[in-house]
Amino acid sequence: MFIDSSLNLDFQFENAVPFGVVVSVFDAATDGIQHVTDVLSSYSNLSAVHFVSHAASGLATFGAACACQAPWDRFITPKWGIMPL
């Protein structure tokens, strides 16, 4: 699970996830896509990847990076080993 540090959460979200779930908080001022890419390079055969971040229709932000200019399911998620639905 990846969490954007810019979210003003009233509690420590990373403490609320089930045991065994890996939580990585990415800095809102940095390239979150690169952060996710770096972290996921250490894993294989994941059953799910979750994001808690900002989004709007047609875009998602990952820290200072925005997945909004190109079809990110074709360009970004293959780097992460995630196939589009």
C-alpha positions, 0 to 999 in steps of 0.5 A: 500500500502506497500513501501520499504524505500530503494527505492530512489523515486524522490517524496513522493510516499505516497502523490501520492496515492488516498484519502483513501488508507492506506500507510505503509513504511517499513524499508529496514533494518528490516523484511518487511514480519513481518511488513506487517503481523502486519499491515494487522492483523488490517484489514479484507475484503481488496479488494487489497494490493499493494507493491512497493519494489525490485523484480526479476524473482521468488523473491520479497524482503520486507525490509531485508526479501526475499520471494524467498526460498519457494513458498511464495504464499503458506506460506506467503500470507495465513498469510495475508489472501490473496489467490493465483490467 
